[in-house]
Amino acid sequence: MASRPRITIIGTGFVGTALGLGLQRLRPSGNFEIVGHDKSAPAAAAAKKRGAIDRSDWNLISAVDEADLIFIATPVQAVRETMMHIGPHLKAGAIVTDTAGTKSEVMRWAKEVLPQSVNFIGGDPMLGREGAPVEGATAEVFNKAIYCLAPSVNADADAIRILADFVTGLGAQPYFVDPDEHDGIAAAASHLPFLLSLALMNTAAHSSSWAEIQKVAGENFKTSSAPVNTDPLRWSSLTTTNAVALSRWIDNTITELQSLKSVIATGDLEAIEKTLDQARVAHIRMLRAGESDDNPLQEVGKDRFRQMLFGNFGQRRERK
């Protein structure tokens, strides 16, 4: 049995490294151990060099041995396989969470694969940094971010509070959400913008005027199309695991574009201005809604996280 509580981060990319740095900032020196695992040895070594983890373990099973809290910070396409590998080796009462951008499929996998003796709580830190380079990972990326949490039906109250307090301690805002609701929100806020970028890029690139478009494309075009410059596997997995919600939002977008097409075709300046003004007002309100003071619960979250982690949580617990 581990002599002190152990936290394992599986996947030391952007999110995994940021989580490790956040944990380091939260803990009193030496109170718990942070273990990192990544299929890429250089990635794990880089996380260790940056101080995000205390040590790396190339063996996945060894990395989760006696761990009290496990973050699966891999791309969504690797989550199920990771669960299958670690499931039989998790200690009773352990908390398992993920950081994938879709939740319904992940929650289903957890129910199918993970033992009932552990507490699975789906997670998604909404950082808006899809595909960001790991070099940009810091503990501060969580400040004021919404961190979605979707507890499984068998997760106990203590486990949920521990993870929520950890999230608060990071400076993020825990947001408890139904997995299907999460996927609908994420489809609009994250996945749809990527698909619109993809559609814009392919529309222009497949045009007979593409050579000329490239010459005159300004910052608006470059910024709008920038999301496509990322890992294709990551986005193909995110979109296919959120197909139902995305299909609905794509249909809504097509309807909106058809409406805009009709307004533009009529040459009705008043209607065009009204449509633009409605969008402008909605955008301003969105920006204002995102503005808030520093989270007053951050320090409270740190204290409660420490108290619970080093109380019953650090001891082996058998589930009833």
Phi, psi and omega in degrees: 000141181297142181283342177215159181305143183237133176242129182245133176247115179262110185104109183249044173279209184301306184291315181300318179293318178297320177298316179299317178295324177294319177297318180299324180287332182282324194274148165292151185304125172081003185283335175210161183257138177247116180253136178243144175225137175209143177299332178268112179300319177298325179295317178295320179296322179294320178296321178294318180297325180280352179086013180284332179229155179280323178204157176250153178225116182291338181270116185299317182295318177295326182294328181264358181301123179062018179287139178270330181220127182236124173258121173266097185254041178265166169301155186301328183293344181257357187293312183297315180298320178298316178300317181298321182288317187273337186314306183293350188248006181276143180280148181300136179088355180295151175260128176240132178220166179230177178230019185292155184279354172234153188238326185301311179295319180297318179296323178294317178299317181299319179295322182284324194254319187280149178291152179293345184281355179248163180257109177261130178229109179297144180220152175206101174286115184277082187267343182064032184234038182305127177076011181294145179292145184298335180298337181270002182287128176218164176295334185286347182296342180274348184304121177067008179282150172278129180241104183286137178231133180228090182293142172287165185293338182260006177285130183277164187298321180299316181298318180296316180295320180301311182292320178297321179290325175298314180300315178297319179298331177291342185101001179268170180250113178296134180228103181282130189213147173290140183305317179293321177297318178303313184294327176293317179293314181296326179300317181283318189276335186232309188282320179297316177304324177295316181294326176294322175297317179298315180295319179299313183296314182290325177299315180289316185292331180272358181281150177292347181261013187303320180300319180285323179300318181300325183291326186254356183300124181259196184295326180301313181293316182296320179291317182293329182265354185302323182304337181288345182276065183210184184292115181299323181296320180300312184285327177295324179289318179297315184288323180286335176274001177227035188296320184296308181295319180295322179300320179295316181290327176295317177299317179297322180292320177298318178298317180295319178295321177296322177295316177297320178300317181295317180297316181296320182296329181284339183072019182280098183299321181296318179293320179295315180297322179296317179297316179296319182293321178299318179292320180298314180296318179297322180293318178298316180296323178297316180295319180292325180295332181277350180274130178204164177287168175305144184294112181289348182269357186301310182293322176300318179300319179300313183296313182294323178299314180296314183299315183285322181296319185263010172261240183294332186296325182285356180254152179291131181235133176268131179283138177280000000 
